[in-house]
Amino acid sequence: MEMKIVILPGLDGTGVLSCKIRESLSTNYKVETISYPPNLSHYNELLDWLYALLPSEDFIIVAESFSGPLAAMIAAKHPKFLKGVVFVATFAQRPRNLPASFAYIFQVVPIKSSYLAQMVQPILMGKWSNRDFTSTFKQALNKVPASTLSKRLAEVLKVDVISQLTEISVPILYLQAKNDRLVPQRMSAPFNRASATFCAIEGPHFLLQANAGEAATKISEFIGSLD
């Protein structure tokens, strides 16, 4: 089956961190990594912007972390050419019981400093941390205003798209990171109720960065099952 893969990025929204999974998939598929406008932060405004850009050919969505709820909102609207959705280390409701004020961390800690990139690596990458990732992660953060990151995190802390999940009519694959320190495993329950196929992969929250090879294999198998 001729298939295009549309990758929706994490909180930074730049697509900079998607290079490894894009390279792994582009051998066999047309791959497009979406880069969100840095001035857009709310899920509803991102939905309106992205829906107008959806391909007019068969495609699947691969949605990472922050973009999981957005992918659910898109799929619930039944785009004509959408054939499946792959959710990666993501959630349908707020993943942690954190106060809304937590979103202001990006306004307190300078995002252009190496300190922030190093501080969050144990949570995002764990033992898979390395200098290349630190450099790329810092590059991604530098492309986005602190206020945008703060507002996007605030969206995460109040999101609820469980009802949209139940309205999805295309096949769903959920890739769960076995070593995710950010999104608890219980957050996958709504996807289970939505009849998703589950696959647990060795890796941290940034699964597509740490284990792009195995993730690409599972995505390819999912596409093959759509024939």
N, C-alpha and C positions, 0 to 999 in steps of 0.2 A: 504494500500500500504506500503510495506517495504521501508523505506526511511532513508537515512543517511543525517545528517545535518552537513555542514561544516561552521564553524564560522570564519569569517575573522575580525581581531581586528582593533582597532583604531590606532592612530598615533604611539603609543609606540610599537605596533606590537608584544607584548609579549604574549597576551592572558590571562594575569593575571587578568585583569578586567572583563573577561567573565565568572567568576565562577558562578554567580547567574543565568544567562540565561542558562548556560550549565546544572546546577542542575535542573532547571525548565523543561528543555526539555528532559533530559536523562531518565526520567521515561518511556517515550513512544518511544523514538527514539535513534538510535546510533548517538552520537554527537562527532565531532572532532573539537577542537579549534586549529587553525593554529597559530604557533609562527614563525614570520619572522626572518631570520638570521639578527643579529644586524649590519652586514656590508652592508646590502642591503637597499637602500633608494629610488631609481628611480622606477617609475611604470613599465617601460619596463623590467627591470631586475627582479623585483618581479613577473611579469607575466611569464617570462620564467621559473623561479624557481618553481612557484606554479603550473603551468600547467602540469608539469611532475609528480606532486603528486596527481592529481585529482583521485577520487575513480573510480574503475571499477565496480561500482554498482550504482543503482539509488540514486541520491542525490540532495539536494538543497543547495544553498549558502545563508548564512545570513551575509551581509556585513555592517559593522558599520563605519560611518564617513569616515575617511581616506581611507578605503578599498572599498568604493562605486565605484569609478572610476575603480579600479582594477577588481572588479566583473563584471562591464560592459565590460571591455576589454576581460575578460575570456569568458563571455556568448556570445559575438559577434563572437567568434571562434567556437561556436556550439559543445561543448564537447559532446561526445556520450551519457553519462549517466546523464547529467544535465537535471533536470525536472522543475526547477524554481529558481527565485532569489528574496530574500527579502532584500531590501535596507532600512537601518535604519539611520535616521537623517544624511543624506549624500547629495551629490552634484554631478553634472556632469561637472560643471565649477567652477572656483575659487569662493568660497562663500563670500568673502569680498573684497572690493576695497582697499587692503593693499599693500604697496610697497614691493618689493621683499626683501628688507633689513630687513623686519619684521622677516624673517626666522632666523635671527641671534640672536633672543632673548634667545635661548637655549645655546648660547655660551657666553652670557653676564650674565645671571642669573644662578648660580650654581644649576644644576638639582638634586643634592643629598641633597639639603637643604629643610627643612620643609617649608621655606618661599614660594618657588615656588608652592608647592602643595596647600598651603593655599590661595595664591594669585589668582589662576585660578579657585578655587572652585565656587565662585559666578557665573562664566560664564558657567562652565561645569555642575554644580549640583544645583545651586540656593538653594532654601529652603530644598532640599533633602540632603544637605551636612551633613555628620556625621563623627565621628572619625574613624570608620571602613573604610570608603571610603578614607579618607585622608591617612591612613596607607597603604592601598592597592595601592593607586595611587602613593605614594612615592616609594613603592616597585617596581612597574612597571617602573617608570622613572629610578630607579637605575640600571636596567638591560640593559639600552640602552645608548650608547655613545651620548654625546651632539651633536657631529657632525652629527650623523645619524638622530637625531630628527630635527636638523636644515635643513638638506637636504630634509627630507620628507616633512617638512612644505613648503620648497621652491617648491616642486613638486605640492603641493596643490594650491599654488598661481599662477600656470601657467597651470593647468590641463584643458582639454576640451575633453570630451568623448561623446559629444552629438551624433556624427555620429555613434558611436558604440552602443548607446542605440537603435537606429532605426534598428539595425541589429539583435537584440535579438529576438529569435523566441519562447522562453519558457515564461510561465506566470510570471508576475512581481507583487510583493507586495511592496508598499512603506509605511513604518511606520514613521509617522511624529510626532515629539515631540512638543506638544502644547506650551511648555515653553522654547523652544530652543533659547538661547541668542547668539549662535555662528553661526548657519546656518540659514539665513533668509528663511521664508516660500516660497518666490519667487523662491528659488533654486529647488523646487520640480517640476516646470513647465516642464522641459524636460522629466521627468518621466511620467508626465501626457500625453504628446504628444506621448510617447512610449506605451500608453495604459496600464499603471500600475493601479492596484487596490490600492486605498488610504485608509489609516486608521490613524486617528489622536488619539494619546494616551497622557494622562496626564503625563507630565514629562519633564525633562530638556534635554540638548543635550546628556548627558550620559543616554539615555533612558533605555538601557538594564541593567544598574546598579541600576537605581532608581525605575524602574517599570518592573522588569523581569517577574512577574506573568502575567500581562496583555499582555505584548509583546509575551510571550510564548503561550498564548491562541490564539492570532491572527496568529502566525506562524503555530500552529497546525491546525487551521481552513483553512489556506491557503493550507497546505499539503493535508488536506481532500478534498479540491476542485480539486486537481490534479487527483483524481481517475477517 
